[in-house]
């Protein structure tokens, strides 16, 4: 049964229960056996062993483990320990992050653990919500958390905050009438749902669904079924690792085969092949990636963004579509009266949010009808003025207090001067509320179409009464509503002689004084951020639980489309009816999605991803969790966000501000730039080392470096030089680039050419240095030591050169990244120790160098950099020609 589409009596009959007595003890016992506890089924947790294995079940880590094993084989136990340590740290970090995500599901299942008031055997019992069964009669009061999905039986001015489930920005007024079957979740006003909150009034309801069958249970199921997506960076590194692994295997086999054909002892050839494999493996790459990403995390924390998963930093930089919630993210989550319309005038109200700085403009302060309109809004109000800085209550009613203040009406003073005698609270059946004051005046607030039939006159600017122009009032109301404004009407009635206000006193002879139109105003900084996102080639989609007109008005006001065209809106019912293929074609041409359900959000994200887009999705409620998890980047709100949303997301915004996302994207792009710089810097050395060993083996020359010396270069330079790219500042104009395509490789063709160019030159320089130093000294250890120093000095100069793609290394500000200077200085000091300190000479089989050998080594390094300078100069020339 669709309980919301049936009368309360039919629902009670279907569930075989009594609204006045509830279920019997026997009924409860039988139903608990049938339906089980009112709790979500906890997700099946994979074993600790499996989760740990999954963390190391990656190609790059296999390469690292192979490298460490080979280092052990060489007797390089310290290097092996470092590599094993890197693998262990990466695995433990991944395990910890996955564990937190799994706990999000556990937290969701705990959300229904609470106490509630239930009617059984004619008596009210205070029981654990877990004990509820379908058919139980529950009593709800303001402040209660709803324990299950329920059909309302009776309501007394009852409102519920359904933002955690539907995203609705204001509490929903509830009623008991049956609705149409096609009514979307957010409009099912005769139902209340588990994990939402009663904010006003009281109600009696019958439990219709418990546990996994509730709307919240369906969301929990969606989260469990939504797989964790690998980030573009993770996928690309995996692909690179697999290719590297096969390359190492192929060249090692070739080297072994050549050696065997030339009758070189197998053990000797095997050791050479091992040395080549060690050379080809960039052992420091995972550690460097982790540190570069961690530095990015620190920078983003300063921008009020907490990153829960390291690779998310890079993924943000490649974001091409941001799906943003409206309320609180793009807007201030503070309803603001923007316009007052009376019988004879229309007036703008300045100021935004709950800031009381503002005024009634266009001469509105001289319009008597405006004064009465503001006064009525202040009297017909349940918000509480706690202090000059704090007002608590429904956002709509707070907005009316603030507008009254701007019009010179001090709420506290009026309350004292004109105390309330009697009142009729708001009821959805009547759509108005009223208050009778000691001045014998009734003040009425409600929807315009509800109170207008009771009016016979309207007030003019001088306070006089003129005939009611109902047609003009309705026309003005529709014009305001068409702008996405929420419109309320106000009326008064003087000389009411009664002590107990009734509906009969309200429903005749009212004087219409005006309308107040309000909107949750956009955040100014979010509007600027949207503009920057458009410059960066990022598309913004608004996905909200609010109404279409309101959402479109905000979208238009903020320039969501980036053009003058009106935003295209698609509402929840149309989304639900559309097939997956239809939705795929609609998502790119639609700007605003309104009245969406949790399933809608998830489908929308998937539909956008089918276009090979990198999607960032914002959200704060439990209802957003599945979509946050599905998105390439889930962004949760830190202030208004639920724990489940935060745990399901990759990034949490500490200030709930869209502008923070834009700044985080900028940081993400900067992190990716630095990561690419590091990769282009480190790969030529690793490949050159492998090529040197391979050529020496094939040509039957003495290998210019030992395996231990190769590991020294790879690990020490990565830490002291490579890590310094983490601190490189963000390049100017980074947010004017278009987003990287998801299919684009980490290294471009130009990047690959540079890697090959530097690798080739470094290989040539190393053989030249080895041959020249050996001829002068007749000592293999000295020649090898000189080669190692050549490679390290090349790495130092190449590090500075990599800071800019086209600028000469001699034109780059070396002081802009002081950490590089520090790293270079420490690295050079270590090379002196590597060359001259006895313990290191013994460990790495090095020998002291004379000045001639140092000059040869430095010449080899300068040769590599000068060839790179020629490449850069050609690149600059080509750019000028293209222009």
N, C-alpha and C positions, 0 to 999 in steps of 0.2 A: 504494500500500500504506500502511495505517495502521501504521507501524513499531512503535509501542508495543503494539499488540494482537497481534503475532506473536512467535514465539520468536526468540532471537538467531540460531539456525541458519537459520531461514527467511529472515531479513533478509539474512544473509550470502549465501545462495544467490540471493536476488532481486538483490542488488547485484553478484553475480559476483566475490566477493573471498574472501580466505583470512585467517582470524583470526591465524594464526601467521606468515604471510609478507607479507601485505598485497598491494597491487597491483604489477604489473610496470611498468617504465618506459614500455613501449608502451601499457599500459592508461591510465596517467596522461596521456600525450600525447593519446590519442584522446578521453578524457573532458574534458580541458581545452578541446579544440576544441568539444565538444558543449555543455558546461555553462558555459564561460567562467570568469572569475576568481571566487573566493570573496569578493566585495565587493558592497556595495549600489550600485545604479545611482544616480548623483548626480541630483538633481532638475534639470529643465530650467530654467535661469535666464533670466528675461526680460531683455531688453537694458536697459542703463543709461538710454537715452533713453526707453524705454517706462515704466520705473519712475519717472523724473522727471516725465514727462507725467501719470502717474496721480496724482501728488501735487498737481498744480494743476488736475486735471480735476474740480473741485468747484464747485457753484453760488456759494458764498460767495466763493471766490477769484475767480471771474469778476466778481462784483460789485466786489470790491476792485480788480481790474485795470482794470475800466471806470472806477472812481473815480480811479485814478492817471492813466489816459489823459486823462480830463477835466481833472484838475488840470494836466497838461502843456499841454493846450489853453488853459487860463486863464493859462499862464505861471507857475504855482505849482510851480516845479521842486523846491523843497525838500520840500514836502508830498508831491509825487509820488514823490520818492526814498524818503521814509519808508514810503509805502504799498507801493511795489515791494519795499522791504527786508523788510516784514512778510511779504509773499507768499513771498519767497525763503527766509526763515528757516523758515517753516512747512513749505515744500516740502522743504528740506534735512533738517529734523528727522524728517519722515515717512519720507523716503528712508533715513535712517540706521537708524531703527527697523525698517523692512521688511528692510533688508540684514542686520540681526542675526538676524531670524527665519529668513531663508533660510540663513544660516550654520548654524543649528541642524540642518538637514537634512544639510548637508555634514559637520558634526561626527559625526552618526549614521553616515554612510557610512564615516567613518574609524575607527569603533569596532572594526572587525574586523581592522585592520592590526596584526598581532602575529606572533610566532614560536610554533611548536608542534612537538611531537615526533611523528613519523609513522613507521609501519613500512612500508617498501617493499622488495621483493625480499629479504625476510628481514632487512633491516638497519634500524636506527633512524636517521632523518635529522632534523636540526633545520632546519625550513624556514619560510618566510613563510606565514602562514595563508591568504593570498590564493591560494596554489598548491594548496590542498586541493581534492579532487574527491569526489563521492559514491563510496563504496566504500573510501576511505582508512581505514586502521586507526590511530587516534590513541591515544597514551598520556597519561593525565592524572594529575597529582600535586597535592597540597595547595598552594594558592596560584596555580595556573594559571587563566588566563582561557579559558573554553571558546570555541574558534574557529568552531564550526559546530553545527548541530543533529545530534545523534548518538544512536544506539541503543547502550546499554551491553552489553558482552559478558561482562566479568568485573569484579567490584568487590572491594576490600579495605577494609572500613570506610569507604566513600566517602560524603562529604556535599557538597552544593553549595548555595551561596547564590543563590537565584533571586529575591531581592527586586526587582532591577531589572526583571524580566520579569513576575512574578506578584504581587508585594507580600507574599509569605510572610514572616512576621516572624522565623522561625528557619531555620537551614540544614536542607535536606531530605536525609534518609537515602535513599540510592539502592540499588536491587537490580536483578536481571536477568530476573525473571519477566515474562511477557506479561500485559497488562492488558485489561480489557473495552474495547470500542470507545467506549462512552459516557463513559469516564474523562476528566474535565476537565483542562485544561492543567496546572494546579497540582498535580495528583495523578499525573502520568505519571512515576512514580519509576524507570522503566527507561530514561528518556531524559535527556539533558542538552542545553542550548540555548545558542546563540551569545550572547556577552556576559554570561553568568552566570559564577560563580566556583567553583572547587573549593576547599573549605575544610578538608577532612579526608580522609585516606586516599589511595588510588590506584585507578585504573580503566583498563580498555581499552575502547574504543568504536569503532564503525564510523560514518563520516560518512554521513548519510542526505539532508541538504539543505544547500545552500550559497547564499551571496549572497541574492538577492531572495526565494528560496523558504524561507528560515529564518523562524522566528517573528518575529525581529527585523526581517527584511526586510518582512514583512507589516505590521508597525507603521510602518515607514518609508513604505510605500505609503499607509497610512491618513492619516499626517500630510500627505502631498502632496495627498491628495484632500479633506482638510478645509479648507474655505475660511476666510479670515480674516473674522470677524464684525465688523460695524460696531457701535460702542457706541451705546446709546440717545441719549447726548448728541450724537454725530456725526450720527445720523439726524435728530434734532429740529432741529439747527442747519441741516442741509441743507434740510429742509422749510421752515423759516423763511426761509432765503435765497432759495429758489425763489419763495415768495409775495412777498417783498420786491422781488425782481427784476421780477416781473410788475406789482406795484403801481407801481413807478417808471416802467415803460414806459407803463402805462395813463395815469397822470397827466401824464406828459411829452407824450404824444400829445394829450390833452385840451387842455393848455396851448397847444401849437402850433396846434391847430385853432382854438381861440378867438381866438388872436392873429391868425391869417390871416383869419378871418371879420371881425375888427375892423380889417383893413387895416394892422396893425402890421408894420413891416419884418421880413421873415423872419429875417434875421441876428440882429436884436434878440431876437425870440421864441425862436430857437434857443438863444441864450446864456442866456436866462432858464430855459428847460427844462433846460439843462445844470446851472445853479445849483441848481434844485430836485432834480435827481437826486443831485448831490453832497451836498445837505442831508439827503436821506433815507437815505444810506448811513452806517451806524455804522462808520466806518473802523477804529476802535480795538477793535471787538469780538473779532476773532481774537487780536490781541495780548493783550488783557485776559484772554481765556479761557486762553491759554497761560500767562500769569503767575500767574493765580489757581490754575490746576492745578499749576503748578510749586511754588508756595508750599505747596500741599497735599502734594506729593511730599516736600518738606523736612520737613514735620511728621510724615509717615508714616515717614520714615527714622529719626526719633527714637523711633518706636514699633517699630523693628526690621523694617520692611517696605520693601523696595526696589522702587520702581515703575519698570517698563521702558517703559510706554506711558502718556503723560500722560492721555488720556481715561479710562483705567482707574480713576483716582482717583474720578471722578464716578460711574462705573458701580458701583463697590463700594458707594456710598451707596444705590443703588437695588436692591441684591441682595435677593432674596426667598427663595432656597434656597441653602444651602451644602452641597455634597457633599464630605465630609471623609474622608481616609484615617484609619485607626485608629492603626497602629503609629508611634510617634514624634510624631504630631501631637496626637491626643487622649490618647495614653498616653505614658509616659516612655521606651519602648523599652528597659526594664530589667526582665527577669523577676524577680518577687519571690515568695518562698515566703510564703503567707498562712495556711496551715493545716497542722498535722501531726496525723495520725490513727493511733493505735496500737490494739492489741487491747482496751485498757481505757479509752481516753480520746481526746478531741479537743481540740486546743490551738491557740489563735490566735498567730500570729507578728506582732509589731508592727514598724513601720518600712516604708518603701517604697524601691523602686529598689535601687541598690547601696550605699546608705548603711548602714553597719554599726551605726548607732545603733538599737537595738531589742532585744526580748527574747522568750522563749517564755512566754506568759501562761497564766493559768488553772491554775497549778501544774505546768506541763509540765516545768519544770526539775527536778522531783522524780521524774519518770517515767523509769525506766532504759531502757525501750524507745525513748523519745524520744532519749536520749543515743546509743544504738546506731544509730538511724535517721539522726541528723545525722552521726555518725562515718562511716557507710557512704557517705553522700552526699559527704563530703569526700574519702574515699579513691578512690571510683569516679568519677574526675574528670580531665578533660584541660585544664581552665582553668588559667591561670598567674597566681599571686599575685605581681605585679611589685613592688608596694610597698603601704604601708598605705592608699594612696589609689587604686591602680590594679590592676584584675584584668582580664586578657585571656582571651577564649575564648568558647565557645558561651554565649549568654545563660542557657540553662537550667542549665548547669554552674556559671556564675558565681553564679547564685541559690543553688545548694546550698552553695557555699563561704561565702556571706554568712550563710545561715541557721545553718550550723555555728558561725560566729563568734558569732552572737547567743546560741547555746546554750553558749558558753564553751569551744568547741573551737578552739584555735589551730592552723590548718592547718600552718604551718611546723614547729611543735613535734612534731606527730604524725608528719609525714613523716620527721623526724630519729629519733624514738623507734622507729617501726615501719616500716622501709624495705620497699619492694615487692620480692617475690621473683619473681613471675610474674603475667601478666595476660592476660585475653581481651578484646580491644577490642570495642566495640559493632559488631554486624552486624545489618542489617535482617532477615535470615532468622531470627535468634534473639531480637531485640528486648531484649537485655540486654548488660551488660558486667560483668566481675568482676576482682577483684584479690586475690592471695594475699600476705599480709604475714608478716614474720618471727615474729609471734606465733602462727603456724600457723592463722590465721583467714582464711576467704574472705569477702570483702564483695561483695555482688551488688546491682546497680541495674538496673532495667528497667521495662517496662510491667507493670502489676499482673497482667494476665491471662497474661503470658508466664512470670513467675517463680512464681506461686501454685501451679501443678501440681507444682512441685519441692519445695514446703514440706510438712513433716509436723507442725510445731509452730509456735506463735507465742509471743512474749515478753510477759509482763505487766509492770505498772508497777514491780514489785520486782525485775525481772530474771529471774524464774522462768519455766519452760516450761509452757505449757498447751496442750491440744488445739487444733488449727487449726479455726477457724470460717470456712470458705471462703465460705459464703453471706453472712455478715455483712460480711466484707471487701469482697466484690463489691458489696454494697448500698451500703456507704459510698463506694466508688469511683464508682459511678454517680451518687450524690447530689452528689459534688464535681464530676464532669464536667458534670453538669446545670447547674452554676453557671458553666460556661465555664472552669473551672480545668483546668490541665494536671496530670495526676496521675502520679507515679512511685512504684513500690513498691521496698522495700529488704529484703534478707534477709542472713543471715550463716550461717556454718558453722564451728564450732570443730574444732580437732584434725586438720586436713588435713595428712597426711604425704606431701608430694610436692614436688619442685623445679620441676615443669612442670605448670602448671594446664591441665586439659582440660575439655571440655564434660561429660564423664562425671562429673567431680568436682562440677559445678554441679547437675546434673539429678536430685539426690536428697538427702533428709535436710536440707533448708534450714530455717532458723528465720525466720519472717516477723517483722520488727521494726516495720514501719509504712509509712505513705505520707506523702509531702510533696506538697501541692497548691499550684500557683503560678499567677500571672497577671501580665501586664504592667500595672502599676497606672495608673489615669488620672492625668493632670496635674490637681492641684487647681484651678489657675488656669483650665484648659480647662473644667472643670465649671462654674465661676462664669461663664465667658464664654458657655457654652451657655444658661445661665439668662437672661443679658442679651439674647442673640439672640432668645429666645422672647418677652421683653418687647417687643422691637423688631419682632415679627411675622415673624421669619425662621425658616424651617423648616430643620432639620439632618438630612441623610441621611448615614449611614455607608456608605462603599463600600470594601471591604477584600478582600485576597486571603486573609485568615485564615479559620478555620473559623466556621460559623454560631453554634455554642454560645458560643464565646469572644467573638465580636463582640456577641452579644445581651447577654451578661453585663456587658460593659463599657458598652454602651448604656444598660442598665437602671441600672447603678450611677451613671452620669453624668446621668441624667434626660434622655436624648436626645429623648424624645417630648414633654417638657414637661408630662406628666400622669402619673397613677399606672398607666396601662395598660402592659402589657408590649410591648416593641418587636416589630414584625412583621418577620420576616426572609425574604428570598428568596435562594436559592443559585444559583450560576453555571449549573448544568445547566438549571434552570427558566427562567432569563433567556434562555439560548441557544435553548430550545425555543419561547419565547413569540414571537408575531408582533409587528410594530411597533405595531399597534393594541392588542393585549393588553398590551404593555409600557406603553403610554401610560396605560392605565387602572390599572395596578398601581403605577406609580411614586409616585403621590400618597398611597397608603395603606400603602406599605412604608417602614419606617424604616431597615432594615439590609440591605445587599446583600453577601453573603459569597461567597468563592471565585470572584471575578469575573476574567474575562480582559480584555485590552486592548480587544477588540471590544465586550465587555459594557459597559465603562465609557463608551465612546463612544456606544453606543446608549442608555444610561441618561440621559446628559446631553441628547441630542437629544429623548428622550421627555419629559423635564421641560420643556424649552424649548417643546415643542408646546402646553403649557398657558400660554404667554405669561409664563413665569417668567424672572427674571434669575438665572442660575445662576453661582455661584462654585464652582470645583472645585480641590481640593488634590491634590498628588501629588509624588512624589520620583523615581520610576523612569522608565526609558525607556518602560516599558509605559504610563505615564500621559500621555505627550506628546500623543497624538491627542486625548484627552479634554480636556486642558489647553487645547489650541488651539481646540477646539470650544466650550468654555464661554465665557460672556460675560466671565468673569474667571477666568483660569488662575492658580493660586497654587502656586508650587513651593517646596520646602524648600531652604533655603540651606546647611544643614549636611550632611544626608544625601542631598540631591537630586543627580541626575546633571546633567551639563552640558546634555544634550538637553532634560531637563525644564525647566531654568531658562530656556533660550533659547526654549522654546515657550510659556512662561508670560508673563502680564502683570505679575505681582507675585511677588517672591521674599522669603520669610520668613527673616530672618537667624538666628532662634532656633528654627525648626521648631515653633512653638507655636500651637495653635489660638486661644489668647487674643489673640495678635497680630492674627489676622484680625478678631476682634470689635472691637478698637481701631481697626483700619484702616477698618472699615465706619463707625464713628463719625466718623473723620476725613473719609471720603468724603461722608457726609451734611452735614458742616460745609462742605465745599468746595462742594457743590451749593447749599446755602443762600446762600453768598457769591456764587456765580455768578448765582443768581436775583436777589439784591439788586442786583448790578451791571447786569443786563439791564433790570430795572424802573427803575433810575436812568438808564440811558443812552438808552433808546428814546424817552421823552417829548421829550427835547431834539431828537433826530434827526427825529422825526415833526413836532414843532412847527416846526422850521426849514423842512422841506419844505412844510408847510401854509402857513406865512407867505409863502414864495416863490410858491406856487400861487395863493393868494388875491390877492396883489399883482398877479400877471400877469393873472389873469382880470378883476380890477377896474380894471386899467390904472393901478395906483398905483405909486409909487416903491418898489422892493424894499428893505425895511429892512436887508438885509445883503448884502454881496458874497460871491461864492463863496470868495474867499481868507479872509474873516472867518469863514465857516462852517467851513472846514477848520481854522482856528485853534481855534475852540471845540471841535470834535470831537476833535482830536488831543491838545491840551494838557490839557483837562479829563480825558480818558480816562487819561492818564499820571499826572497829579498828584492826581486825585480818585478816578476809577474803580478804579485799581489798589489803593487803600487798603482796598477791601473784602476783599482777599486776607488782611489781617491781623486781620479781625474774629474774636473768639473764638467757639468752639462754644457754641451756646445750650444752656441747661440743659434736661434732659428730651428731648434729641434722640433718644435711644435708646428712648424709650417710644412713638415714632410708628410707624405701620405703614409698610412699604416703599412707595415710589412705584410705581404701576403702570407697566409698560413703555409702555403706550399713552397715558399721561397727558402732556399738553403741558408744555413747560417753564414757560409762563406760565399760571396758573389764570385762571378767569373774574374773580375778584376782582383779580388782578394786571393783567389786561387793562383792567378798569374804572379802576384807578388810573393806568395809562399814559394812557388817554384823558382822564381828568380833569385830570392835570397838563399834558398836551399842550395841551388846550383853554385852560386858564388861562394857560399860558405864551404861547400865540399871542395871546390878548387883551391880556395885559400888554405884549407886545412892540410891537403896533400902537399901544397907548395911549402908551407911552414915546416911540416914534418921532414920533408926531404932536405930543406936548406939547413935546419938546425942539426939534423942527424949528420949531414956532411961536415958541419963545422965542429961537432962535438964527438961524433962516433958513439953516441950514447942514446939508446932507445928511450930510456926513462926521461932524459932531458927533452927529446923531441916530442914525446907524448905530453909532457908537462906544458911545452910551448903551445901545442895544439889546443889543449884544454883552455889555456889563457886566451888564445885567439878567439875561441868560441864564446867565452865569457865576456870578453871586451866587445865583441860584436853584439852580444845580447844587450849590453849596457847601452851602446849607441843606438841600436835598433829599437830599444824601449822608448827612447825620446822621439825617434823618428815616427813611431807608430801613433803618437799623440795626434798627428794630423795626416790626412790622406794625401794631400798635395803639397803642403808647405814644406820647405826645406828644413832639415833638422837644425840648421844654423839660424833659421828665422823664427823658430818656435821659442816661446818664453819658457826657459828651463826652470824658472822660479815659480811658475803658476802651480806646479805640483811639487811641493817641497819634499813630499815623501819619496818621490823618485830619486831626488838628489841624495836623500838619506840612505835609501836602499843601495844606490850605486856606490856610495862611499863605503858602506859596510861590506858590500860584495867584493870591492877591490881589496879591502883589508883582509878578507878571508882568503882571497886568491894569493896574497903574499904569504899567509900562514900555510896554505895548501902547498906552496912552492918551497918554503924554507923551514917550516917547523918539523922537527924530527918525527913526532908521533904521527902527524898527517902524512909525512913522506913514507913512513913505514906502512900505514894503513892503505894508502892509495897508490903506492909505488911511484912516487914523484921524485924529481931531482931539482936542485937549485939551478936557476938560470943566470947567465951573465947578461950584460947590457946588450950585447949583439943579439942574443936570442930574444930578449924583450922587444927590441926594435923590430925584429922580423915578425914576431907575434902581433905587434901593434899595426905593422904595415898590412898584414893579412886582414885584420879587422877593418881598417880604413878602406881597403879595396872593396869589401862587401858594401860598405855604406856609400861609397862613391858611385858604385853601379846603381844602388837604390836611388841616389840623388838624380842620376840621369833618367831613370824611369819616371820619377816624380816630375821632372822638368818636361818630359814628353807629354805627360798627362796634363800639365798646366797649358801647354801649347795646344793640345787637342781641344781643350775646353774653349780657348780663345777662338779657335777656328770655327767651332760649332756656333759660337755666339755671333 
